[in-house]
Amino acid sequence: MNLLTPLKPVSPTLRLALGIAFFVLFVAAWAAATFGGLIRPLFLADPLKTLESGWTLFTEFGFAFDVAVTIWRVVGGFILAAAIAVPLGIAMGAFKAVEAFFEPFVSFSRYLPASAFIPLLILWAGVGEAQKLLVIFIGSVFQLILMVAVIVGGTRTDLVEAAYTLGAKGRRIISRVMLPAAAPQIAEALRLVLGWAWTYVIVAELIGASSGIGHMIMDSQRLLDTGQMIFGIVVIGIIGLISDVLFKAANERLFPWYFR
């Protein structure tokens, strides 16, 4: 069987096997580099040391609480961003006047790095949870607005014209034609932006935080404990992968006609 045929689908079993194979090769290369002495432990802990550090974090330092706090921040900031971005993006995609009004500012804002706002957000909101949520919000909302606007604005014109021919007007065009057509892609855009939210939460936790995975990574850096740092990064990846799989499964269940 030729696995490199363009756009040729693979079975779920083969897809899972190929995905696992990459992780196996990655860990094998990591082990070879560290156990073989190519990289000093000061710069990169070996896999066994990383697992040992992770066990210590969970059993002695209450790392489960840090994980829970980080998840809460990601979910909270992402929900805030989605609550603003999805309705505004739909309005921009559906109405060209709304798009003309908002798009220059949104396009300008999406190039501003969320990390640059941290000093201002600390000044405005302190170093509490509001500051962390706002960093994630700023990093996610403008990207998501434009993604949703492009998706809704790309609705097939023949569907809209057919709805007009059948007597639909105004809001019914949006609710009965544009939203059903765009919903699967909007759901996928949300899934992608959730991944970006995970990158912003660590940035938010690196400064002025007393808990969270990012806070633990900074503490480990001061102690030169690369095992704990790598374990924290791996935990972020695992949680992100789980959330992505669950989000994708939910999308496929909600919109089976689109993903089949």
C-alpha positions as CSV (number, residue, x, y, z in Angstrom):
1,M,0.0,0.0,0.0
2,N,1.4,3.4,-1.0
3,L,1.0,5.7,2.0
4,L,2.4,8.7,0.1
5,T,-0.4,9.1,-2.4
6,P,-1.7,12.7,-2.3
7,L,-5.0,13.0,-0.3
8,K,-5.3,9.2,0.1
9,P,-7.1,8.6,3.4
10,V,-5.6,6.2,6.0
11,S,-7.5,4.0,8.4
12,P,-8.0,5.2,12.0
13,T,-5.8,2.3,13.2
14,L,-3.0,3.2,10.9
15,R,-3.3,6.9,11.8
16,L,-3.0,6.0,15.5
17,A,0.0,3.7,14.8
18,L,1.8,6.3,12.8
19,G,1.2,9.0,15.5
20,I,2.5,6.7,18.2
21,A,5.5,5.8,16.1
22,F,6.7,9.4,15.9
23,F,6.5,9.8,19.7
24,V,8.5,6.5,20.1
25,L,11.2,7.7,17.7
26,F,11.3,11.1,19.4
27,V,11.8,9.6,22.9
28,A,14.4,7.2,21.5
29,A,16.4,10.1,20.0
30,W,16.1,12.0,23.3
31,A,17.3,9.0,25.2
32,A,20.2,8.4,22.8
33,A,21.3,12.0,23.1
34,T,21.1,12.2,26.9
35,F,22.2,8.7,28.0
36,G,24.9,8.7,25.3
37,G,26.5,11.8,26.8
38,L,26.0,14.0,23.8
39,I,24.1,16.5,25.9
40,R,25.0,17.3,29.5
41,P,22.3,16.9,32.2
42,L,22.6,20.5,33.0
43,F,21.1,21.4,29.6
44,L,18.8,18.5,29.0
45,A,17.6,15.8,31.5
46,D,17.2,12.3,30.3
47,P,13.7,10.7,30.1
48,L,14.0,8.7,33.3
49,K,15.2,11.8,35.3
50,T,12.3,13.7,33.8
51,L,9.8,11.1,34.9
52,E,11.4,11.1,38.4
53,S,11.1,14.9,38.6
54,G,7.5,14.7,37.6
55,W,6.7,12.1,40.3
56,T,8.4,14.4,42.8
57,L,6.3,17.4,41.6
58,F,3.0,15.5,42.1
59,T,3.8,13.8,45.3
60,E,5.8,16.4,47.2
61,F,5.1,19.8,45.7
62,G,1.3,19.7,44.9
63,F,1.8,20.0,41.1
64,A,-1.8,18.9,40.5
65,F,-3.0,22.2,41.9
66,D,-0.7,24.1,39.5
67,V,-2.1,22.0,36.6
68,A,-5.7,22.7,37.7
69,V,-5.0,26.5,37.9
70,T,-3.5,26.6,34.5
71,I,-6.4,24.7,32.9
72,W,-8.8,27.1,34.6
73,R,-7.0,30.1,33.2
74,V,-6.9,28.7,29.7
75,V,-10.6,27.8,29.7
76,G,-11.6,31.1,31.3
77,G,-9.6,33.2,28.9
78,F,-10.7,31.2,25.9
79,I,-14.4,31.4,26.8
80,L,-14.1,35.2,27.2
81,A,-12.4,35.5,23.8
82,A,-14.9,33.2,22.1
83,A,-17.9,35.0,23.6
84,I,-16.7,38.3,22.0
85,A,-15.1,36.9,18.8
86,V,-17.7,34.6,17.5
87,P,-20.7,37.0,17.4
88,L,-18.5,39.9,16.2
89,G,-16.9,37.7,13.5
90,I,-20.3,36.5,12.4
91,A,-21.5,40.1,12.1
92,M,-18.4,41.1,10.2
93,G,-18.7,38.2,7.8
94,A,-22.4,38.8,7.2
95,F,-22.5,42.6,6.9
96,K,-19.9,44.3,4.8
97,A,-20.5,47.7,6.6
98,V,-19.7,46.0,10.0
99,E,-16.6,44.5,8.4
100,A,-15.4,47.9,7.1
101,F,-15.9,49.4,10.5
102,F,-14.1,46.8,12.6
103,E,-11.6,45.1,10.3
104,P,-8.8,47.8,10.3
105,F,-8.7,47.9,14.1
106,V,-8.9,44.1,14.4
107,S,-6.2,43.6,11.7
108,F,-4.0,46.1,13.5
109,S,-4.6,44.5,16.9
110,R,-3.9,41.0,16.0
111,Y,-0.2,41.9,15.2
112,L,0.3,43.2,18.8
113,P,2.0,40.5,20.9
114,A,0.0,39.7,24.0
115,S,3.2,39.5,26.1
116,A,3.8,43.2,25.4
117,F,0.6,44.0,27.4
118,I,1.7,42.2,30.5
119,P,3.3,45.3,32.2
120,L,0.2,47.3,31.5
121,L,-2.1,44.6,32.6
122,I,-0.2,44.2,35.9
123,L,-0.6,47.9,36.4
124,W,-4.3,47.9,35.5
125,A,-5.4,44.5,37.0
126,G,-2.7,43.6,39.4
127,V,-1.0,40.2,39.4
128,G,-4.2,38.2,40.1
129,E,-6.3,36.0,37.9
130,A,-7.8,38.9,35.9
131,Q,-4.4,39.7,34.5
132,K,-3.8,36.1,33.4
133,L,-7.2,35.9,31.8
134,L,-6.7,39.1,29.9
135,V,-3.4,38.0,28.4
136,I,-5.1,34.9,27.0
137,F,-8.1,37.0,25.9
138,I,-5.9,39.5,24.0
139,G,-3.8,36.8,22.4
140,S,-6.8,34.9,21.2
141,V,-9.7,37.2,20.5
142,F,-8.5,39.2,17.5
143,Q,-7.2,36.2,15.6
144,L,-10.5,34.4,16.2
145,I,-12.6,37.4,15.1
146,L,-10.9,37.4,11.7
147,M,-11.1,33.7,11.3
148,V,-14.8,33.6,12.0
149,A,-15.4,36.6,9.7
150,V,-13.6,35.0,6.8
151,I,-15.5,31.7,7.3
152,V,-18.9,33.3,7.4
153,G,-18.1,35.7,4.6
154,G,-17.1,32.7,2.4
155,T,-20.6,31.2,2.5
156,R,-21.6,30.0,-1.0
157,T,-23.5,32.8,-2.8
158,D,-25.8,30.4,-4.6
159,L,-27.2,29.2,-1.2
160,V,-27.8,32.8,-0.2
161,E,-29.4,33.7,-3.5
162,A,-31.6,30.6,-3.3
163,A,-32.8,31.6,0.2
164,Y,-33.7,35.1,-1.1
165,T,-35.6,33.5,-4.0
166,L,-37.6,31.5,-1.5
167,G,-38.5,34.6,0.4
168,A,-36.0,34.6,3.3
169,K,-34.8,38.0,4.5
170,G,-32.4,39.6,7.0
171,R,-31.8,37.5,10.1
172,R,-33.2,34.4,8.6
173,I,-30.5,34.4,5.9
174,I,-28.0,34.4,8.7
175,S,-29.7,31.9,11.0
176,R,-30.9,29.5,8.3
177,V,-28.2,29.7,5.7
178,M,-24.9,31.3,6.7
179,L,-24.6,29.9,10.3
180,P,-25.4,26.3,9.4
181,A,-22.9,26.5,6.5
182,A,-20.2,28.1,8.6
183,A,-20.7,26.3,11.9
184,P,-18.4,23.3,11.3
185,Q,-15.5,25.6,10.2
186,I,-16.2,27.9,13.1
187,A,-15.9,25.0,15.5
188,E,-12.6,24.0,13.9
189,A,-11.4,27.6,14.2
190,L,-12.2,27.4,17.9
191,R,-10.2,24.2,18.2
192,L,-7.2,25.8,16.7
193,V,-7.3,29.0,18.8
194,L,-7.6,26.9,21.9
195,G,-4.2,25.6,21.1
196,W,-2.9,29.1,20.9
197,A,-4.4,29.9,24.3
198,W,-2.1,27.4,25.8
199,T,0.9,29.3,24.6
200,Y,-0.3,32.5,26.0
201,V,-1.1,31.1,29.5
202,I,2.5,30.1,30.0
203,V,3.6,33.6,29.0
204,A,1.1,35.0,31.5
205,E,2.4,32.7,34.3
206,L,6.0,33.5,33.8
207,I,5.6,36.9,35.4
208,G,3.8,37.8,38.6
209,A,2.4,34.3,39.2
210,S,2.4,32.3,42.4
211,S,0.9,29.1,40.9
212,G,0.4,27.4,37.6
213,I,2.6,25.3,35.3
214,G,4.5,28.4,34.0
215,H,5.3,29.5,37.6
216,M,6.7,26.0,38.3
217,I,8.9,26.2,35.2
218,M,10.3,29.5,36.3
219,D,11.1,28.1,39.8
220,S,12.7,25.1,38.2
221,Q,14.8,27.4,36.0
222,R,16.2,29.1,39.0
223,L,17.2,25.8,40.4
224,L,18.6,24.6,37.1
225,D,16.4,21.6,37.3
226,T,15.9,20.7,33.6
227,G,13.9,17.6,34.5
228,Q,11.1,19.6,36.1
229,M,11.1,22.1,33.3
230,I,10.8,19.5,30.6
231,F,8.2,17.6,32.6
232,G,6.1,20.8,32.9
233,I,6.4,21.4,29.1
234,V,5.4,17.8,28.4
235,V,2.4,18.1,30.7
236,I,1.2,21.1,28.8
237,G,1.6,19.2,25.5
238,I,-0.3,16.2,26.9
239,I,-3.2,18.3,28.2
240,G,-3.3,20.2,25.0
241,L,-3.4,17.0,23.0
242,I,-6.2,15.6,25.1
243,S,-8.2,18.8,24.8
244,D,-7.6,18.8,21.0
245,V,-8.7,15.2,20.6
246,L,-11.9,15.8,22.7
247,F,-12.7,19.0,20.8
248,K,-12.2,17.3,17.4
249,A,-14.4,14.4,18.5
250,A,-17.1,16.7,19.7
251,N,-17.0,18.6,16.3
252,E,-17.2,15.3,14.4
253,R,-20.2,14.3,16.5
254,L,-22.0,17.7,16.1
255,F,-21.3,18.0,12.3
256,P,-21.0,14.5,11.0
257,W,-21.9,15.6,7.4
258,Y,-18.8,17.8,7.3
259,F,-16.2,15.5,8.7
260,R,-17.2,12.2,7.2
